[in-house]
């Protein structure tokens, strides 16, 4: 994606307002923490809208192991995409 497209994506995700995991007021567009290189973020569409508490738990928390954190983040990304589709902000093209 281009930088302009990335900005549009982040604005769309941030418009969801509530955390994709717990439903509380969201405040952060969070990147998936794997599938990236040193100093690089994953692709923009691999993000979810999370509250600060869920984001901290998935990045620095000790309650869950790495596999569980990744599963939670993947679930949050799918939920984010679903909500964007429902809001008409993400339109699927079928060929």
Secondary structure, DSSP 8 states (H G I E B T S, - for coil): --HHHHHHHHHHHHTT-B-TTT-SB--EEEE-SSS--TT----TTSEEEE-HHHHHHHHH-SSS-HHHHHHHHHHHHHHHHHHHHHTTSS-----
